[in-house]
Amino acid sequence: MRMVDIIEKKRDGYELTEEEIQFFINGYTEGTIPDYQASALCMAIYFNGMTDEERAYITMAIVHSGETIDLAAISGIKVDKHSTGGVGDTTTLVLAPLVASVGVPVAKMSGRGLGHTGGTIDKLESVPGFNVELDKQQFINLVNKNHVAVMGQSGNLTPADKQLYGLRDVTATVNSIPLIASSIMSKKIAAGADAIVLDVKTGAGAFMKSTEEAQKLAKAMVDIGNQVNRHTMAVISDMSQPLGRAIGNALEVKEAIDTLRGEGPEDLTELCLTLGSQMVVLAKKADTLDQAKQMLEQSMENDLALEKFRNFLRAQGGDDAVIDDQSRLPQAANRVSLLAKESGYIQEMVADEIGTAAMMLGAGRATKESIIDHAVGIFLHKKVGDYVEKDEPILTIHANDTSIEQVKEKLYSNITIQPERVDPPTLIQDIITK
């Protein structure tokens, strides 16, 4: 088998076999296939796409390029959730304890963030003492005991994906649905999930800017999951404006605590209940989505979800007293209000640019070497559709740096106010199950 023949075959629009795709992934991971040939194949895939079968083949080839996690020792159906990213995306902090509180095992492997704000691990590390450096046995024991644990991603999970992503990033082939879908799904499958719920974002703060593109990606990932016997579904949700009101690590932990109390922002609560209901049904803890939603709402009302979060933090070394005393979380030295320059309705809050403003404060990483400041961030008092008076605060900037004029300029230039009433965007835009 020769790589040049595989490139030519895909260039001419033909379907690759499982053996050909395996040959490519093995050779590229081992270094016997050079970057220029891998680049050529990625570009051929970019232009000609892949069939459902090819997508499943490349996903599983990537899965088997490194370590896989066997979660068979955890009792019950393990349901994983993945978000394609966004601004103020606090869902995992709420979902993990919420879903665990009704008996669904949540064995979550998460990463650190590169971009607007930290990843799930960075957010949890805002809690003093919280530890994600668990070995596999500790991880399994915690999930069996508490139904929930979060650990850092293994360094040897899907090495082929890491190599391919780095190559795609410099060859203009990142925006290929088959390659994006196989990248995401390979990590979820390698992490040992029995079933997968996907939160695919669309809008200014999302990778997929249009609903149509988000639907294509969601369908591709759902098809891959179901092809390889992982029950998979996807929710398409809006990210044209930040989700919830908090953007920044400790601020998002506070918001998660409020949401578990039933006092969180409406949009974050709605999305968590939607995703959580799907997880509960896939785990066979409820027969219908309505029944699952009622179980989750009841868990929030009677504080079971909040207590599960408390137990989760304590079990991993975290200071669970932050639940009752949020001042124990990192606090920024300065709080500065961004005042409206005119009265009217918030027409637009460009999510990715507001996320960039939070990163400029230190809430996220511009490079892998950047150090996150867990205390800083932005808290929104107004969102799209809300009325604001002139000189009323639109948001509060939490900063440790006294020089934030560039941050304020970035925020003002990406928040639009108009006299006419504006409807807020629809949060849940589609649900894809097959």
C-alpha positions as CSV (number, residue, x, y, z in Angstrom):
1,M,0.0,0.0,0.0
2,R,1.4,3.4,-0.9
3,M,0.3,6.8,0.5
4,V,0.4,8.5,-2.9
5,D,-2.3,6.1,-4.2
6,I,-4.5,6.9,-1.2
7,I,-4.1,10.6,-1.8
8,E,-4.9,10.1,-5.5
9,K,-8.0,8.0,-4.7
10,K,-9.5,10.6,-2.4
11,R,-8.4,13.5,-4.7
12,D,-10.6,11.9,-7.4
13,G,-13.6,11.5,-5.1
14,Y,-13.5,7.8,-4.3
15,E,-14.2,6.3,-0.9
16,L,-11.3,5.0,1.1
17,T,-11.3,1.6,2.8
18,E,-10.9,1.0,6.5
19,E,-7.4,-0.5,5.8
20,E,-6.3,2.6,3.8
21,I,-7.4,5.0,6.5
22,Q,-5.7,2.8,9.1
23,F,-2.5,2.8,7.1
24,F,-2.6,6.6,6.9
25,I,-3.2,7.1,10.6
26,N,-0.7,4.5,11.7
27,G,2.0,5.8,9.3
28,Y,1.5,9.4,10.2
29,T,1.6,8.7,14.0
30,E,4.7,6.6,13.6
31,G,6.4,9.2,11.4
32,T,6.7,7.0,8.3
33,I,4.3,9.3,6.4
34,P,5.6,12.8,6.0
35,D,3.7,16.1,6.7
36,Y,3.5,16.9,3.0
37,Q,1.6,13.7,2.1
38,A,-0.7,14.0,5.2
39,S,-1.4,17.7,4.2
40,A,-2.3,16.5,0.7
41,L,-4.8,14.0,2.0
42,C,-6.3,16.5,4.4
43,M,-6.9,18.9,1.5
44,A,-8.4,16.2,-0.6
45,I,-10.8,15.4,2.3
46,Y,-11.5,19.1,2.8
47,F,-12.7,19.3,-0.9
48,N,-14.3,15.9,-1.3
49,G,-15.6,15.1,2.1
50,M,-16.1,11.6,3.6
51,T,-18.9,9.1,3.7
52,D,-20.4,8.0,7.1
53,E,-18.3,4.9,7.0
54,E,-15.1,6.7,6.3
55,R,-15.8,9.1,9.2
56,A,-16.3,6.2,11.5
57,Y,-13.1,4.5,10.2
58,I,-10.9,7.5,10.7
59,T,-12.4,8.2,14.1
60,M,-11.6,4.7,15.4
61,A,-8.2,4.7,13.8
62,I,-7.4,7.9,15.8
63,V,-8.9,6.3,19.0
64,H,-6.5,3.3,18.6
65,S,-3.5,5.5,18.0
66,G,-2.9,5.8,21.7
67,E,-4.2,4.9,25.1
68,T,-7.9,4.3,25.7
69,I,-9.7,4.4,29.1
70,D,-11.7,1.4,30.2
71,L,-14.5,2.4,32.5
72,A,-16.1,-1.1,32.8
73,A,-15.3,-1.1,36.5
74,I,-17.8,1.8,37.0
75,S,-21.3,0.5,37.5
76,G,-24.1,1.9,35.2
77,I,-24.2,3.6,31.8
78,K,-21.5,6.2,31.6
79,V,-22.7,9.3,29.7
80,D,-20.2,11.9,28.6
81,K,-21.1,15.5,27.5
82,H,-19.0,17.6,25.1
83,S,-19.4,21.3,24.3
84,T,-17.8,22.7,21.1
85,G,-16.8,25.7,23.2
86,G,-18.0,29.2,23.8
87,V,-18.0,32.2,26.1
88,G,-19.2,31.8,29.7
89,D,-19.9,28.1,29.0
90,T,-20.3,26.9,32.6
91,T,-22.4,23.9,31.8
92,T,-20.1,21.1,33.0
93,L,-19.8,22.7,36.4
94,V,-23.6,22.5,36.7
95,L,-24.3,19.3,34.8
96,A,-21.8,17.0,36.5
97,P,-23.2,17.2,40.0
98,L,-26.8,17.8,38.8
99,V,-26.9,14.6,36.7
100,A,-24.9,12.6,39.3
101,S,-27.5,13.6,41.9
102,V,-30.1,11.4,40.2
103,G,-27.8,8.4,40.0
104,V,-26.1,8.8,36.6
105,P,-22.4,8.1,36.8
106,V,-20.4,11.1,35.4
107,A,-16.8,10.1,34.7
108,K,-15.4,13.3,33.2
109,M,-12.0,13.8,31.6
110,S,-11.5,17.5,30.9
111,G,-8.8,19.8,29.7
112,R,-7.4,23.3,30.3
113,G,-8.6,26.1,28.1
114,L,-6.7,27.9,25.3
115,G,-8.6,31.0,24.4
116,H,-11.2,33.3,26.0
117,T,-11.4,31.7,29.4
118,G,-10.1,28.6,31.1
119,G,-11.4,25.1,30.5
120,T,-13.4,23.1,33.0
121,I,-10.2,22.1,34.9
122,D,-9.1,25.8,35.2
123,K,-12.5,26.7,36.5
124,L,-12.5,24.0,39.1
125,E,-9.0,24.9,40.2
126,S,-10.5,28.3,41.2
127,V,-11.7,26.3,44.3
128,P,-8.7,26.3,46.7
129,G,-7.2,22.8,47.0
130,F,-9.2,21.2,44.2
131,N,-7.1,18.4,42.6
132,V,-7.6,16.8,39.2
133,E,-4.3,14.8,39.2
134,L,-6.0,11.5,39.9
135,D,-4.8,8.1,38.8
136,K,-7.2,5.8,37.0
137,Q,-8.1,3.7,40.1
138,Q,-8.8,6.8,42.2
139,F,-11.0,8.2,39.4
140,I,-13.0,5.0,39.1
141,N,-13.4,4.7,42.9
142,L,-14.7,8.3,43.2
143,V,-17.3,7.8,40.5
144,N,-18.5,4.5,42.0
145,K,-18.7,6.2,45.4
146,N,-20.1,9.7,44.5
147,H,-21.3,9.2,40.9
148,V,-19.0,12.0,39.8
149,A,-15.3,12.8,39.3
150,V,-13.3,15.0,37.0
151,M,-9.7,14.3,36.1
152,G,-7.2,15.8,33.6
153,Q,-6.9,14.3,30.2
154,S,-4.3,11.6,29.7
155,G,-1.2,12.8,27.8
156,N,-1.4,9.7,25.5
157,L,-5.0,9.9,24.5
158,T,-5.5,10.2,20.7
159,P,-1.9,11.2,19.8
160,A,-2.9,11.0,16.1
161,D,-5.5,13.8,16.7
162,K,-2.9,16.1,18.3
163,Q,-0.6,15.6,15.3
164,L,-3.3,16.0,12.7
165,Y,-4.8,19.1,14.4
166,G,-1.4,20.8,14.4
167,L,-1.0,20.1,10.7
168,R,-4.6,21.2,9.8
169,D,-4.0,24.5,11.7
170,V,-1.2,25.5,9.3
171,T,-2.6,24.0,6.1
172,A,-6.0,25.8,6.0
173,T,-7.9,22.5,6.6
174,V,-9.3,23.1,10.1
175,N,-12.8,23.8,8.7
176,S,-13.5,20.3,7.4
177,I,-16.6,18.7,8.9
178,P,-15.2,15.1,8.7
179,L,-11.9,16.1,10.3
180,I,-13.6,18.2,13.0
181,A,-16.1,15.5,13.8
182,S,-13.5,12.7,14.0
183,S,-11.3,14.8,16.2
184,I,-14.0,15.5,18.7
185,M,-15.5,12.0,18.7
186,S,-12.2,10.2,18.9
187,K,-11.4,11.9,22.3
188,K,-14.9,11.1,23.7
189,I,-14.7,7.5,22.6
190,A,-11.2,7.0,23.8
191,A,-12.2,8.4,27.2
192,G,-14.6,5.4,27.7
193,A,-18.1,6.8,27.4
194,D,-21.0,4.5,26.7
195,A,-23.2,7.3,25.4
196,I,-22.4,10.9,24.4
197,V,-24.4,14.1,24.6
198,L,-23.0,16.9,22.4
199,D,-23.6,20.6,22.8
200,V,-22.8,22.2,19.4
201,K,-22.6,25.9,19.6
202,T,-23.6,28.3,16.8
203,G,-23.2,32.1,16.5
204,A,-20.4,34.7,16.9
205,G,-18.8,33.0,19.9
206,A,-18.8,29.5,18.3
207,F,-16.6,27.7,15.9
208,M,-19.6,27.2,13.7
209,K,-21.0,30.6,13.0
210,S,-24.2,29.5,11.2
211,T,-26.9,27.1,12.4
212,E,-26.6,25.3,9.1
213,E,-22.9,24.6,9.6
214,A,-23.6,23.6,13.3
215,Q,-26.2,21.1,12.1
216,K,-23.8,19.5,9.6
217,L,-21.2,19.1,12.3
218,A,-23.7,17.8,14.8
219,K,-25.1,15.2,12.3
220,A,-21.6,14.1,11.4
221,M,-20.7,13.5,15.1
222,V,-24.0,11.8,15.9
223,D,-23.6,9.5,12.9
224,I,-20.0,8.6,13.9
225,G,-21.1,7.8,17.5
226,N,-24.0,5.6,16.4
227,Q,-21.9,3.9,13.8
228,V,-19.4,2.7,16.5
229,N,-22.1,1.7,19.0
230,R,-22.0,4.8,21.2
231,H,-25.5,6.1,21.6
232,T,-25.0,9.8,20.6
233,M,-27.3,12.9,20.3
234,A,-26.6,16.6,19.9
235,V,-28.2,19.9,21.0
236,I,-27.6,23.0,18.8
237,S,-27.4,26.0,21.1
238,D,-26.9,29.7,20.6
239,M,-23.6,31.4,21.3
240,S,-24.2,34.7,19.6
241,Q,-23.9,36.2,23.1
242,P,-22.2,34.8,26.2
243,L,-24.1,32.0,28.0
244,G,-25.2,33.0,31.5
245,R,-23.8,36.2,33.0
246,A,-20.3,35.2,34.3
247,I,-17.2,35.1,32.1
248,G,-14.1,34.1,34.1
249,N,-13.1,31.1,36.2
250,A,-14.0,31.9,39.8
251,L,-17.0,34.0,38.6
252,E,-18.3,31.0,36.7
253,V,-17.9,28.7,39.8
254,K,-20.1,31.2,41.7
255,E,-22.6,31.2,38.9
256,A,-22.6,27.3,38.9
257,I,-23.4,27.3,42.6
258,D,-26.2,29.8,42.1
259,T,-27.6,27.7,39.3
260,L,-27.5,24.5,41.3
261,R,-29.5,26.4,44.0
262,G,-32.1,27.2,41.3
263,E,-31.1,30.8,41.3
264,G,-29.0,30.9,38.1
265,P,-29.5,32.7,34.8
266,E,-32.4,31.5,32.8
267,D,-30.4,30.6,29.7
268,L,-27.8,28.6,31.6
269,T,-30.5,26.8,33.6
270,E,-32.5,26.0,30.4
271,L,-29.4,24.6,28.6
272,C,-28.3,22.5,31.6
273,L,-31.8,21.0,32.0
274,T,-32.0,20.3,28.3
275,L,-28.6,18.6,28.1
276,G,-29.1,16.9,31.5
277,S,-32.4,15.4,30.5
278,Q,-30.8,13.8,27.5
279,M,-28.0,12.4,29.7
280,V,-30.5,10.9,32.2
281,V,-32.5,9.2,29.4
282,L,-29.4,7.8,27.7
283,A,-28.3,6.4,31.1
284,K,-31.8,4.8,31.3
285,K,-32.6,6.5,34.6
286,A,-35.8,7.9,33.1
287,D,-38.1,6.8,30.2
288,T,-38.9,10.2,28.8
289,L,-37.3,13.6,28.6
290,D,-40.1,15.2,30.6
291,Q,-39.6,12.7,33.4
292,A,-35.9,13.3,33.4
293,K,-36.3,17.1,33.5
294,Q,-38.7,16.8,36.5
295,M,-36.1,14.6,38.3
296,L,-33.4,17.2,37.7
297,E,-35.6,20.2,38.7
298,Q,-36.6,18.4,41.9
299,S,-32.9,17.7,42.7
300,M,-32.2,21.4,42.4
301,E,-35.3,22.3,44.5
302,N,-34.4,20.0,47.4
303,D,-30.6,20.9,47.4
304,L,-29.5,17.4,46.4
305,A,-27.7,18.8,43.4
306,L,-25.9,21.4,45.5
307,E,-24.9,18.7,48.1
308,K,-23.6,16.5,45.3
309,F,-21.4,19.5,44.2
310,R,-20.2,19.9,47.8
311,N,-19.3,16.2,48.1
312,F,-17.6,16.3,44.7
313,L,-15.4,19.3,45.7
314,R,-14.5,17.7,49.1
315,A,-13.7,14.3,47.5
316,Q,-11.1,15.9,45.3
317,G,-9.5,18.1,48.0
318,G,-11.4,21.3,47.3
319,D,-12.6,23.7,49.9
320,D,-16.3,22.9,49.9
321,A,-17.0,25.9,52.2
322,V,-17.0,28.1,49.0
323,I,-20.6,26.9,48.5
324,D,-21.8,28.8,51.6
325,D,-19.1,31.5,51.5
326,Q,-18.2,32.6,48.0
327,S,-15.7,35.1,49.3
328,R,-13.4,32.1,49.8
329,L,-13.0,32.0,46.0
330,P,-10.3,34.2,44.3
331,Q,-11.4,37.9,44.3
332,A,-10.2,40.6,41.9
333,A,-8.8,43.7,43.5
334,N,-10.8,46.1,41.3
335,R,-14.4,46.2,40.1
336,V,-15.2,48.7,37.4
337,S,-18.7,49.3,35.9
338,L,-19.1,49.7,32.1
339,L,-21.8,52.4,31.9
340,A,-24.2,52.7,29.0
341,K,-23.5,55.7,26.8
342,E,-27.1,56.0,25.8
343,S,-30.5,54.5,26.7
344,G,-32.1,51.8,24.7
345,Y,-32.3,48.0,24.1
346,I,-29.2,45.8,23.9
347,Q,-29.2,44.7,20.3
348,E,-25.9,42.8,20.2
349,M,-23.2,41.5,22.5
350,V,-20.6,39.9,20.2
351,A,-19.7,36.8,22.2
352,D,-16.2,36.0,20.9
353,E,-15.1,39.7,21.3
354,I,-16.4,39.9,24.8
355,G,-14.6,36.6,25.5
356,T,-11.4,38.2,24.1
357,A,-11.9,41.1,26.5
358,A,-12.0,38.6,29.4
359,M,-8.8,37.0,28.1
360,M,-7.1,40.5,28.0
361,L,-7.9,40.7,31.7
362,G,-6.1,37.4,32.3
363,A,-9.1,35.0,32.5
364,G,-7.9,32.9,29.5
365,R,-4.7,31.9,27.7
366,A,-3.4,33.6,24.6
367,T,-0.7,30.9,24.4
368,K,-0.2,27.6,26.2
369,E,2.4,29.3,28.4
370,S,0.0,32.0,29.6
371,I,-0.8,31.9,33.3
372,I,-4.5,32.2,34.2
373,D,-5.8,34.7,36.8
374,H,-8.7,32.8,38.4
375,A,-10.1,36.0,40.0
376,V,-10.7,38.2,36.9
377,G,-13.5,38.3,34.4
378,I,-16.7,40.0,33.4
379,F,-20.2,39.9,34.9
380,L,-23.1,40.9,32.7
381,H,-26.0,42.8,34.2
382,K,-27.7,43.2,30.8
383,K,-28.1,40.8,27.9
384,V,-29.6,41.0,24.4
385,G,-33.2,42.3,24.5
386,D,-32.8,44.0,27.9
387,Y,-33.4,47.8,28.3
388,V,-30.6,49.9,29.7
389,E,-30.7,53.5,30.9
390,K,-27.9,55.9,30.0
391,D,-25.1,55.7,32.7
392,E,-26.6,52.4,34.0
393,P,-24.0,49.6,34.3
394,I,-24.2,47.1,31.4
395,L,-21.5,44.9,33.1
396,T,-18.9,44.8,35.8
397,I,-15.2,44.2,35.0
398,H,-13.3,42.3,37.7
399,A,-9.7,43.2,37.2
400,N,-6.3,43.0,39.1
401,D,-4.7,45.3,36.6
402,T,-5.4,49.0,37.1
403,S,-5.0,49.7,33.3
404,I,-8.1,48.4,31.6
405,E,-8.9,51.1,29.0
406,Q,-8.2,48.7,26.1
407,V,-10.6,46.2,27.7
408,K,-13.3,48.9,28.0
409,E,-12.8,50.0,24.4
410,K,-13.1,46.3,23.2
411,L,-16.4,45.9,25.2
412,Y,-17.9,49.2,24.0
413,S,-17.2,48.5,20.4
414,N,-18.9,45.0,20.6
415,I,-22.0,46.0,22.5
416,T,-24.8,47.7,20.4
417,I,-27.7,49.6,21.9
418,Q,-30.7,50.7,19.8
419,P,-34.0,52.5,20.5
420,E,-36.2,49.7,19.2
421,R,-37.2,46.7,21.3
422,V,-35.1,43.5,20.4
423,D,-36.0,39.9,20.9
424,P,-33.4,37.8,22.7
425,P,-32.0,34.9,20.5
426,T,-33.5,31.5,20.7
427,L,-31.2,29.4,22.9
428,I,-32.1,25.8,21.8
429,Q,-32.1,25.8,18.0
430,D,-32.2,22.1,17.1
431,I,-31.9,18.6,18.6
432,I,-30.3,15.9,16.5
433,T,-30.7,12.3,17.4
434,K,-29.9,10.4,14.2
